[in-house]
Amino acid sequence: MFKNILVHIPTERLARPAVDGSITLAMSTGAHLDATAIGYESTNVPFVAEGGAAVAAIFEVERERAQERAEAAIRVFETEARNADISYTTRAATAIPAEARAILCAGARLHDLTVMTQPDADHDSYDNVMPREVLFQAGGPVLFFPYTFRGAFSAKRIGICWDGSRLAARALHDAMPLLQNADALTVISITSSEWTLPESSTDYLLRYLAQSGLPARVASFPSARSEIQPAILSIAADESLDLLVMGGYGHSRLQETLLGGVTRDMLQAMTVPVLMSH
C-alpha cells in the first residue's frame, strides 16, 4: 500500500477538493499524509522612485500576504486532518512560481503518491500550472481530483485505460495498491483495425490481472483521436466508476498544446478522480 502521500493544497483556489480527497484516501490506506501549501510571491514589482528601501518594503508586504494565503490554506487542511485522526505533517511556505514548482516536484519524488487538484481555466492562478509540472517531474503517480470534488473518496470501482503503451503500463503498476482493494475493475480500450502485438492486447492484460487475483471486464469503443476522452468519461459514467487510471502525456507538451491530446482534454474536463503516471 501507499505509505506516504504528498498533497498540494492550493492557496489561490478552493482547497476543499484536495483536502477531502487526500484525507479520506489516507484514512482508507493508513498512509502518512504530508500537506504543502505555497503562497506565490509576485515577481512584478512596480517602479518606485524612492529607491531600494521602498522596493524592499513592497517585496516584504508581498511575502507576508503570500504567507497568509499559505497558512489559511493549511488551516483548512488541519481542521479536517485532526478530526480524521490520521498521521500528517503540514508546511506553509512562500516562493516565486519557479521556486514553488521546484519545491513541490522535489517533494513529490520522495512520496509514493502525490495528490493535486484539477486545473480550473476559470481562475488565473499558478495553482493551475503546478499540476502539469508535477505530473511531468514527480517520477511517480499523481492523483488528480476534479475541482468540483467534495466529500469522501472511495476507489471501489476503477477503470483502467489501456492501449498497451509504456505509460499505460506505468500507471497500471503505480495504481496497484488501489486496484488490489477495488470491488470491480473495468479495462477501457479503444478498438482499432490496425494490427497490434498480442502482448499489448486486453486479453493479455486480463490474464495478467487474473494472475494477481484481480478479475476484470472489458469496455471497448471505436473512436477517433478527438473523441477518446469523451468516450472514456462516458464509460466512467455508465460503469459508475470512482477512479480512472491512465498514462499521462504520451506526446510532448507542445504537441498536446498544438494538436490536442487525451491528457490535456482529461485535465480540462474530468468527472471522476484520475490517477496518471508519466
Secondary structure, 3 states (H helix, E strand, C coil): CCCEEEEECCCCCCCHHHHHHHHHHHHHHCCEEEEEEEEECCCCCCCCCCCHHHHHHHHHHHHHHHHHHHHHHHHHHHHHHHHHCCCEEEEEEEECHHHHHHHHHHHHCCCCEEEEECCCCCCCCHHHCHHHHHHHHCCCCEEEECCCCCCCCCCCEEEEEECCCHHHHHHHHHCHHHHCCCCEEEEEEEECCCCCCHHHCHHHHHHHHHHCCCCCEEEEEECCHHHHHHHHHHHHHHCCCCEEEEECCCCCHHHHHHHCCHHHHHHHCCCCCEEEEC
